[in-house]
């Protein structure tokens, strides 16, 4: 229905024993108070004021009242970055700093304008911005990885993929809007733990979605709730909005990593049989699903300094889950044991079994465009760097076993290896 669950604050476990009804406080350790509510309102107001000023600058309108020079400087740099938003080396971390933590909202407003979606769908700018703010605020900033910056990164990647000639020549405004919205909201209200954790702690979301694509279903339903609450599409015919909601669900649900082989097998079949007909809405939708899957896991295909930051962030999130599991005497999930699962080993496995097969097929689909070749080259170089780091770690461990400590020269060598 229309109701949305916002601000999920805990995971309840009904384990028999000494820890009945544990509240893990995954998302927020503070109680919701009037003060926090007021701060949130003020934050929304300030972010809107900041965007309003930025949008005037981006449209070339000189404001009547001057802002602080620092703001002018930052907005100028952010505007310059937006002019290169289609470049693969776009630094989303820098962009987030320049927009004062509003990278997702700023990026979406720009892309909706660039793609002509505001005019085509006759969207109200204030309502559109309010919806984007709702989406951005429903991400959890305390998550090292699954936060609004990740959503902005995926959205920027999706923008790049939508411009690939093989796809761009057939896309409708509806396809583009769906692609950008799905990218922006695909992980909204992510709790920072994975589906197996929710299932084994008997979280109510796992029960609600019967242990199937639990997080993805929640992201989709949360998005629909915000769309309806904002009334962004209220002026469109009911059958159009219903279709948009269903297609958003289909796109977001495709990001479930458990369905990776299902999509790969289908893509391989289409490419081998050369039977993709992008004039057909069904085939276009399938390729939008593939594009979103690529955008969601494209971190290993970025330049090394960006890719490495994302790798460390996602592993930090894994380790936090592992610490929670250890604290409450649960079995530690795969990849979540900081003592055994190192960042290089996790990344090498992820690249080999998940990323490479998908991006090789994507390159085949696009016809090995410069972007596809660039991504595969980064992927191979980054994998080689992680292999080298893993080798250094093993060497250091062996040396540590013999001497009792890692020598200063070994530590320096390892640090040098990490520098791109």
Residue pairs with C-beta under 8 A, 6 or more apart in sequence:
2 225
2 228
2 229
3 225
4 221
4 222
4 224
4 225
4 226
4 229
5 189
5 205
5 218
5 222
6 138
6 189
6 222
6 225
7 27
7 28
7 32
7 189
8 26
8 27
8 189
8 191
8 205
9 23
9 25
9 26
9 27
9 28
10 23
10 24
10 25
10 26
10 27
11 22
11 23
11 24
11 26
11 191
11 193
11 197
11 198
11 201
11 203
12 21
12 22
12 23
12 201
12 202
12 203
12 204
13 19
13 21
13 22
13 24
13 201
13 202
13 328
14 20
14 21
14 202
15 22
15 328
19 328
19 329
22 201
22 328
24 201
24 324
24 328
26 191
26 192
26 193
26 324
27 140
27 142
27 191
27 192
28 140
28 142
30 36
40 137
43 137
44 133
44 137
47 100
47 102
47 105
47 133
48 129
48 130
48 133
50 100
50 102
51 102
51 105
51 106
51 109
51 129
53 63
53 67
53 71
53 75
54 75
54 78
54 79
54 99
54 106
55 109
55 125
56 62
56 63
57 63
57 75
57 76
57 79
58 79
58 82
58 110
66 72
67 75
74 98
74 99
74 100
75 98
77 98
78 95
78 98
78 99
78 106
81 90
81 91
81 94
81 95
81 98
82 106
82 107
82 110
84 90
85 107
85 110
85 111
85 114
85 156
85 159
86 159
86 160
86 163
88 160
88 302
88 371
88 374
88 375
89 302
89 303
89 306
90 156
91 306
92 103
92 149
92 152
92 153
92 156
92 306
93 149
93 306
93 309
95 103
95 106
95 107
95 152
96 102
96 103
96 149
96 152
99 105
99 106
101 141
101 148
102 136
103 148
103 149
103 152
104 132
104 135
104 136
104 139
104 148
104 149
104 151
104 152
104 155
104 184
105 129
105 132
105 133
105 136
107 152
107 155
107 156
108 132
108 155
108 180
108 184
109 128
109 129
109 132
111 155
111 159
111 180
112 118
112 123
112 128
112 177
112 180
115 162
115 173
115 176
115 177
115 180
116 173
117 123
117 173
117 176
117 177
117 180
118 125
118 128
120 173
121 173
121 177
121 233
121 236
122 235
123 232
124 232
127 230
127 231
127 232
128 232
130 230
131 226
131 227
131 230
131 232
132 184
134 226
134 229
134 230
135 151
135 184
135 185
135 188
135 223
135 226
136 148
136 151
138 188
138 189
138 222
138 226
139 146
139 147
139 148
139 150
139 151
139 187
139 188
139 189
139 190
140 146
140 147
140 189
140 190
140 191
140 192
141 147
141 148
142 192
143 190
143 192
143 317
144 192
144 313
144 314
144 316
144 317
144 320
145 310
145 313
145 314
145 316
145 317
146 187
146 190
146 192
146 317
147 190
150 187
150 310
151 183
151 184
151 185
151 186
151 187
151 188
152 184
153 299
153 310
154 183
154 184
154 186
154 187
154 292
154 295
154 296
154 298
155 180
155 183
155 184
155 295
157 183
157 294
157 295
157 298
158 179
158 180
158 182
158 183
158 291
158 292
158 295
159 180
160 371
161 167
161 291
161 294
161 295
162 168
162 171
162 176
162 179
162 180
162 291
164 366
164 369
164 371
164 372
165 366
165 369
166 278
166 365
166 366
166 367
166 369
167 278
167 284
167 287
167 291
167 366
169 278
170 278
170 279
170 284
171 179
171 284
172 284
174 244
175 284
175 285
175 288
177 244
178 244
178 247
178 248
178 251
178 288
179 251
179 288
179 291
179 292
181 223
181 248
182 248
182 251
182 252
182 288
182 292
183 292
183 295
185 219
185 222
185 223
185 226
185 248
185 252
186 216
186 219
186 251
186 252
186 255
186 292
186 296
187 215
187 219
187 255
188 219
188 222
188 223
188 226
189 218
189 219
189 222
190 215
190 219
191 198
191 215
192 317
192 320
192 321
193 321
193 324
194 215
194 321
194 333
195 206
195 211
195 213
195 214
195 215
195 258
196 333
197 203
197 321
197 324
197 325
197 333
198 205
198 206
198 214
198 215
199 206
199 211
199 214
200 330
200 331
201 330
203 214
205 214
205 215
205 217
205 218
206 214
208 214
208 217
209 217
209 218
213 253
213 256
213 258
213 259
215 256
216 252
216 253
216 255
216 256
217 253
219 252
220 248
220 249
220 252
220 253
223 248
223 252
224 245
224 248
224 249
227 233
227 241
227 245
233 240
233 241
233 244
234 241
236 244
247 285
250 285
250 289
251 285
251 288
251 289
251 292
252 292
253 259
254 263
254 289
254 290
254 292
254 293
255 292
255 293
255 296
257 354
260 293
260 354
260 358
263 289
263 290
263 293
264 357
264 358
264 361
266 286
267 286
267 290
267 361
267 365
268 361
270 276
270 283
270 286
271 361
271 364
271 365
276 283
276 287
276 365
277 283
278 284
278 287
287 365
290 358
290 361
290 362
290 365
291 362
293 358
294 358
294 359
294 362
297 350
297 354
297 355
297 358
298 359
298 375
299 306
299 307
299 310
299 311
299 314
300 307
300 311
300 347
300 350
300 351
300 355
300 378
300 379
300 382
300 383
301 307
301 355
301 359
301 375
301 376
301 378
301 379
301 382
302 310
302 378
303 378
303 420
304 378
304 381
304 382
304 385
304 420
305 420
307 378
307 382
308 382
308 418
308 420
311 343
311 346
311 347
311 386
312 343
315 335
315 341
315 343
315 346
315 347
318 333
318 335
318 336
318 341
318 346
319 336
319 337
319 338
321 333
321 336
322 332
322 333
322 336
322 337
322 338
323 338
324 330
325 331
325 332
325 333
325 336
326 332
334 341
335 341
335 346
342 390
342 393
343 386
343 389
344 386
344 387
344 389
344 390
344 393
345 390
347 382
347 383
347 386
348 383
348 386
348 387
348 390
351 379
351 382
351 383
351 386
352 383
355 379
356 379
359 372
359 375
359 376
359 379
360 376
362 372
363 369
363 372
363 373
363 375
363 376
366 372
385 417
385 420
388 417
389 414
389 417
389 418
392 410
392 413
392 414
392 417
393 414
395 410
396 406
396 410
396 411
396 414
399 406
399 407
399 410
400 406
